[in-house]
Amino acid sequence: MNCILWPPRSKIVFTEEMKEKLRKPIGELVTGRDPDEVTLKLKKLIEEINPPMVVAVGDYVSSKLHEHNVNVDIYVIDGRIERVKKSIDLVHFKNVYETVNEAGTISSSSAEKLHELIHSPEMWPAVLKIDGEEDLLGLAAILSAPDNAVVVYGQPKRGAVLVRVNKSVREKMIKIIHEASIAK
């Protein structure tokens, strides 16, 4: 397995083919009749797992988890739901940090800030507000999070994905990052 420097020192740009691979759920797809049912299933799973930390990536999934009092340590949002600008309740948190991340990329600054937040529990709960697009930062969260952490992200029109971070999942993400590096 090829090693990568994480967080990266330069921006990682993803091709359409690589983004397509990432559209397939990386973890457990949680579905239901409506968003509240999905959120309650996520809450139950997270409580059963009792992870050392939870990262939510995406405005809609973050807002639903917050609404249902799920213990989330870091929310990663961009102020948009399915590309439509929406403000959600999370911007009223005390610990709100901002960074820039262009669509289709993982910027070094956003990966670095997310990595710092993940490894600084004294800063939790925190919101990382992205100027740009947060979608690919789920991958960054998986690479930075400790074993047994949970990363949750939305799967548009299907539900949400719960990823239990472990060596195997990280290796899959490293392979994708390596492909991105070669594609430059």
Secondary structure, DSSP 8 states (H G I E B T S, - for coil): -----SS-SS-EE--HHHHHHHHS-SSEEE--SSHHHHHHHHHHHHHHH--S-EEEESHHHHHHHHHTT---SEEEE-SEETTEE---GGGGSS-EEEEEE-TTEE-HHHHHHHHHHHT-GGG-SEEEEEEE--TTHHHHHHHHS-TT-EEEEEETTTEEEEEE--HHHHHHHHHHHHHHHHH-
